[in-house]
Amino acid sequence: MAIERKLPEVGEEIHLPGPSAQPLLVAVFSTVTLLGVTQPHPIFFIIGAVGLLLTLFSWIRDAVHEFKALPESHGDHGHAPAHAAPAATPADTPADSH
């Protein structure tokens, strides 16, 4: 069963995140962390892991701020109720068998 989606109106603004160095930094710090695993001294691992955690924290924080800044109606194209769970009815609940 296919779900039909309402297309956005012509001229409606589509939200795209701005350019960011965070994906590149995650890749670099992940590489440094993995390189540090193979080295006898833990300095590369520590630098990579701390940098990776800080970058991921920053990236998630920025994404949350962007999401909160969107207007309430953004992304609702008439198919949001299809994702909602139906309310339970008395017929759906199991009867007490005691």
Beta strands, then each sheet from edge to edge (+ up, - down):
end
